[in-house]
């Protein structure tokens, strides 16, 4: 029986795959034999991989429609196919909604919703012409399903991306499966910038049922499943990778003396 996690011969694109969560996703697919292409505005200092195999890098600002089309065209020209697209690139700095400029809000929506939509369209055109279709995975966030103070536009964009994933799963079936991964709080190289310091990270982790933040590899493993034959009947789904969520604040408030 063929190993369902063997991605040998498969071509996988991970946007923003050179650092943080994207790097963890890229590494897991490389570990399972895939040809991995990553993109970003600048190449990382070191490509994901090991001494034997590394990811390929193509420069692309995913917010630029022409560059996004050229990215997909370049992958097909080089490898003849595209089996998996993982829309991982995204994010937002802290900004109060009352004072954020319209231009700022538009840029956040463009990066976190419109860019993935455009790449989904370009990838779908390729995948629909392949005998075994393809899989698209959109990396969403718990910010899409709960209040996102300080990153309101980001949360709204991720909520849009979650709905988009469900809609595309209906429109593009049966050739292309589209799913979402709702990621929780993740321990990346920038975690302490968000949570203050190591002690802050520990306090945040204590509020998560599994008592730790996710690792990039945790998100990568969810993507592996959704892209694999084990998920052949999974489309339009949202897999929450958040360690059980966040403990409701009212529980601690009620117990406070």
N, C-alpha and C positions, 0 to 999 in steps of 0.2 A: 504494500500500500504506500502510495506517495505521501510524503510528509506535507501536510497542509500548510505548514509554515515555511516551506522551501520556496523562496522567491527567485530562485535562479532563472535567468532569462527574462525577468520582469523589469520594467523601467518605471522608476518612481520619481516624481518631482515633489520636493519639499520646499515650499517658499519660506524664506527666512531660516533655512536649515543649517546655518553656520554657527549659531549660538543658542543658548538657553534651551527652551523646549524643542525648538526645531532641530537643534543638534542631537538631542536625545532621540528624537524620532528617526532622524537620518541614520544614527548609529545602529538602532535596532533593525532597520531594514537592511543595512549593510551586513550585520551579523547573520541575517537570514538569506544572504546570497543575492540580493537585488542589486541592479545597477541604479545608483542613486544620483540624481542631479539636484543640486541646491541652487538657490538664487538669492541675490541681495544687491543692494547698491554698491557694496564693497566686499571683496573677498575676505574671508576670515584669515587670521594669521596662520591657522592650521586647519586643513580640511578634516571633516569627520572621517573616521576609518582607523585602520591599523597599518602595520608594515606591509601587509599583503594587498589590501584593497582600500581605496579611498573614494569619497564622493567626488563628483565633477562639479565645478562651479561655473555658472553663467551669470554675468552681470545683468541685472534687471531691476528697475524701479517698478514694482507691480502696480503702482498707481497710474502709470503711463500706459495708455491703451495700446499704442504702437509697440512699445517695448514688450508688453505682455504677449502680444501676438507673435512677435519675433522670437520670444523665448520658446513658445510651444513649437513653432516652425523649426527652430534650431534643434530641439530634442528629436523631433521626428526625422529630420534630415540626417542626424547623426546615428540614431538608433533604430529608426524605422517604425517606432511605435511609442505609445505612452499608456501604461497600464494603470497607474495610480497617481492621482493628484491629491496632495495634502496642502490645503490652504492654511498655513500656520502663521504667516507674517501678519503682524498687527501690533496693537498696543496703543497707549495714550498716556501722556503726562497728566499730573493732577491739575485740574482747573475748575474753579467754581462756576457753576452754570449761570449764575447771575451776571458774571463779568466776562465770561468767555466770548471772544469775538465770533461773529458769523463765519469769518474765514477759517478760524481755528476749528470750529465745529464741522464745517464742510470737509476739512482735511482729515478729520478723524473718521467721518462717515466714508470718505473715499477709500481710506486705507483698510478699514475693517469690514466694509460691506460691499462697496462697488468694485474694488479690486478683486476680491474673491469671486464675485458674480461674473466678471469679465473672464477670468481664468477658467471658471467652470464652463462657460460657453465655448471657449476655444478648445479646451480639453475634450468636451463632449463631442465636438465635431470629429475629432480624431477617433475617439473610442467607439462611436457609433459605426464606424467603418471597419472595426476589428472583429474578427470572428467571435472572440470571447469578451468583447465589450471592454469594460473597465470599472474602476471604483474611484469615487471622489469622497474625500473626508474633509470636513470643515471643522477647524478647531475653534470652538466657541468658549464660553466662560460662564461661571456662576453669576457674573455681573449681568447676564442676559435674563436671569430669572429671579433676581432679588434687587432691591435698591442699590444703586451704584453712585453714592455721593462722591463728588470730586472727579468722577469720570462718567458723567451722565450721558454724554454723546457716545462714548465707548460702549456703555451698557446697552444703549438703544441700538447701536449698530450690530452688536453681537446678538441681540434679540431678533433683529432682522435676518441675520445670517442663519440663525436656528430655523426660522420659518422658511427661509429660502431653501434650506436643505430638504425640508419635507416636501416642498412644492416641486423641486427639481426631481426628487425621487419618483414622483408620480408622472411627470412629463417625460422623463428620459428612460423609463423602464420599457422593455426588460433588459436592454443592452447595458445600461449604466446604472450602477447602484450609487446612491448618494446618502451619506450619513453624517452625523455630527458627533463630536466629542466635547462635552461640557466639562472643561477643566476647572478644578478648584485652585486652591492656593498652592503654589509650586516653589520648591527650593531651587532657585537658579543662582547664577553668579551675582545677580542684582537684588536678591531677596532682602539683604540688610538695608538697601536703600529705601525699600518700602516699609520695613518693619523696625527700623531704627538701628538695631545691632543684634548680636547673637542672642542676647537675653530677650529681645523683642520677638525674634523668630520663635524662641522656645515658648513664650507666652501665647503666641498665636497658635502654635501647634497644640498646646494644651487644650484649646477650645475645639479641636477637631476630634471626632470620635475615635479615629485610628491613631491619634496622638502624634501625628507627624504631618509635615507638608508633603505633597506629592513630589516625586522626582521626575525629571524629564523622561526617564526610561519608563515610568508608569504610564505616561501619556503615549509613548511610543508603543508599548505593549497593546494598548487599546486600539491603536491604529493598525497594528499588525493583524489583530483579530478581524477588524472590519474590512481589511483589504484581502483577507485570506478566503479560501474555500469553505472554512468553517462558518463564515457569515454569508454563504451563498444566497440565503433567503432573508437576509437582513438588509432592509433599505428604508429610508425615511426615519431611521431610529436616532435617538440621542442617548449616548452612553455617558453617564455622569461619573467622572473620575475625580471625586472630591473627598474621599475618605469618610464618607457618611454625612458630609455637609458640615454645617457650623452649629454649635450648640446655641439654642435660642437664648437671647439675652435675658428674657423675662424670667427664666429659671433661676439665674444667679441673682437677679434683682429681688425676686420673691424670697430668697433665702438670706439676703443681706440683713445684717442687724444694725 
